[in-house]
Amino acid sequence: MPPIDQEFIDDCPYGPDAMLLDEVLEIDAAQSLIRVRMPTHDALPITAAQRAHPVRHPRHVSGGLMVHMTGIAGFAHVFYLLGLRHRDGWIGYGARIHSARFHALATPGEPLVISCRATQLRQGEQRVLARYELRMHQGETLVYEGDQTAFFHRVHGADGAPSA
């Protein structure tokens, strides 16, 4: 699959320093699934500010950042699989984390592979409610899994045109 394309980068409501994806690994419309890759390194937000200790507090990818990345994966899902565009007025927000489980620390170095699969999808002309099963692997190690709901809606400006 290709690297993240410029159209997605330009349309994302977060800049590249917070979008943090570098490649689309799989798009499977039949399974309503997208898999994307997130590089991990010492300069990641929050990770860079850690006061790391090799035993008491080893350097790791922040759990808060991983939860943020579930939202970015959801945005990638609606962009690539549903065709929703921020430039056309679409925006989404996390609505509920039904479950979140951190299985292991993700350490800087090997990328995280984020799988985002819609398990329920209610789509209308102006609103989409999606429930996602999310998993993050670093190599063969499952580091995070979640069950989360997001709400996407189309925002219109005072003139009725989609607002950016």
C-alpha positions as CSV (number, residue, x, y, z in Angstrom):
1,M,0.0,0.0,0.0
2,P,1.1,3.6,-0.5
3,P,2.4,6.0,2.1
4,I,-0.1,8.4,3.5
5,D,-1.2,10.5,0.6
6,Q,-1.0,14.3,0.5
7,E,-4.8,14.6,0.2
8,F,-5.2,12.9,3.6
9,I,-2.5,15.0,5.1
10,D,-4.1,18.2,3.8
11,D,-7.6,17.2,4.9
12,C,-6.7,15.9,8.4
13,P,-7.9,18.3,11.2
14,Y,-4.5,17.7,12.9
15,G,-1.2,18.7,11.4
16,P,1.5,16.2,10.6
17,D,3.1,16.5,14.1
18,A,-0.1,15.2,15.7
19,M,-1.4,13.0,12.8
20,L,1.7,10.8,13.2
21,L,0.9,8.2,10.5
22,D,3.3,7.4,7.7
23,E,1.6,4.6,5.7
24,V,-1.7,2.9,4.9
25,L,-1.0,-0.8,5.2
26,E,-4.5,-2.2,4.3
27,I,-7.9,-1.1,3.3
28,D,-10.6,-3.8,3.3
29,A,-14.0,-2.4,2.5
30,A,-15.7,-5.8,2.9
31,Q,-14.4,-6.0,6.5
32,S,-14.8,-2.2,7.1
33,L,-11.1,-2.2,8.1
34,I,-8.1,0.0,7.8
35,R,-4.6,-0.7,9.0
36,V,-2.1,2.2,9.3
37,R,1.4,2.6,10.6
38,M,2.7,5.0,13.2
39,P,6.5,5.4,13.6
40,T,7.7,5.5,17.1
41,H,10.7,7.4,18.3
42,D,12.1,9.4,21.3
43,A,10.8,12.7,19.9
44,L,7.1,11.7,20.0
45,P,4.8,14.1,21.9
46,I,4.8,13.3,25.6
47,T,7.5,10.6,25.1
48,A,10.1,13.3,24.5
49,A,9.2,14.8,27.9
50,Q,9.5,11.6,29.9
51,R,12.0,11.5,32.7
52,A,12.9,8.0,31.8
53,H,14.6,5.5,34.1
54,P,15.5,2.0,32.7
55,V,13.8,0.2,35.6
56,R,11.3,2.5,37.3
57,H,10.0,4.3,34.3
58,P,11.4,3.1,30.9
59,R,10.9,5.3,27.9
60,H,7.6,4.3,26.1
61,V,4.9,5.6,23.8
62,S,2.4,7.4,26.0
63,G,-0.9,5.7,26.6
64,G,-2.6,9.1,26.2
65,L,-0.9,9.4,22.8
66,M,-2.1,5.9,21.8
67,V,-5.7,6.9,22.7
68,H,-5.3,10.0,20.5
69,M,-4.1,7.8,17.7
70,T,-7.3,5.8,17.9
71,G,-9.1,9.0,16.9
72,I,-6.6,9.5,14.0
73,A,-7.3,5.9,12.9
74,G,-11.0,6.6,13.0
75,F,-10.5,9.7,10.9
76,A,-8.5,7.6,8.4
77,H,-11.3,5.0,8.4
78,V,-14.0,7.5,7.4
79,F,-11.6,9.3,4.9
80,Y,-10.6,6.1,3.0
81,L,-13.6,3.9,3.4
82,L,-16.6,6.3,3.7
83,G,-15.2,9.2,1.6
84,L,-15.9,11.8,4.2
85,R,-13.8,14.9,3.9
86,H,-13.0,17.6,6.5
87,R,-12.9,20.2,3.7
88,D,-16.5,19.3,2.9
89,G,-17.6,20.1,6.5
90,W,-17.2,16.7,8.1
91,I,-15.6,16.5,11.6
92,G,-15.6,13.7,14.1
93,Y,-15.1,13.3,17.8
94,G,-14.7,10.4,20.2
95,A,-18.0,9.8,21.9
96,R,-17.3,6.9,24.3
97,I,-14.5,4.5,25.2
98,H,-16.3,1.3,26.0
99,S,-13.1,-0.5,26.9
100,A,-9.4,0.2,26.6
101,R,-6.7,-2.2,27.6
102,F,-3.0,-1.7,27.5
103,H,-1.3,-5.1,27.2
104,A,2.3,-4.0,27.1
105,L,4.5,-1.0,26.9
106,A,5.2,0.2,23.4
107,T,8.9,1.3,23.2
108,P,10.4,3.8,20.7
109,G,11.8,2.0,17.7
110,E,9.6,-0.4,15.9
111,P,6.4,1.2,14.4
112,L,3.0,0.6,15.8
113,V,0.5,-1.0,13.4
114,I,-3.0,0.3,14.2
115,S,-6.0,-1.8,13.0
116,C,-9.4,0.0,13.0
117,R,-12.5,-1.9,12.1
118,A,-16.0,-0.6,12.2
119,T,-18.2,-3.1,14.1
120,Q,-21.3,-1.0,13.8
121,L,-22.0,1.9,11.4
122,R,-25.1,4.1,11.2
123,Q,-24.6,6.5,8.3
124,G,-26.9,9.3,7.3
125,E,-26.5,12.3,5.0
126,Q,-25.3,14.6,7.8
127,R,-24.2,12.2,10.6
128,V,-22.3,9.0,11.1
129,L,-22.1,7.0,14.3
130,A,-19.3,4.4,14.2
131,R,-18.3,1.8,16.8
132,Y,-14.7,0.7,16.3
133,E,-12.6,-2.3,17.4
134,L,-9.0,-1.0,17.6
135,R,-5.8,-2.9,18.0
136,M,-2.2,-1.7,18.1
137,H,0.7,-4.1,17.6
138,Q,4.4,-3.5,17.8
139,G,5.9,-6.4,15.9
140,E,4.0,-9.5,17.2
141,T,3.1,-7.9,20.5
142,L,-0.4,-6.6,21.1
143,V,0.1,-3.4,23.1
144,Y,-3.4,-1.9,23.0
145,E,-7.0,-2.9,22.2
146,G,-10.1,-0.8,22.5
147,D,-13.8,-0.7,21.8
148,Q,-14.8,2.9,21.1
149,T,-17.6,4.9,19.5
150,A,-17.1,8.1,17.4
151,F,-19.6,10.5,16.1
152,F,-19.0,12.3,12.8
153,H,-21.2,15.1,11.5
154,R,-21.3,17.6,8.8
155,V,-21.0,21.2,10.0
156,H,-22.5,24.0,8.0
157,G,-21.7,27.7,8.2
158,A,-24.2,30.5,8.5
159,D,-24.5,30.6,4.7
160,G,-25.3,26.9,4.5
161,A,-22.0,26.0,2.9
162,P,-19.8,23.4,4.4
163,S,-17.3,25.1,6.8
164,A,-13.7,24.1,7.1
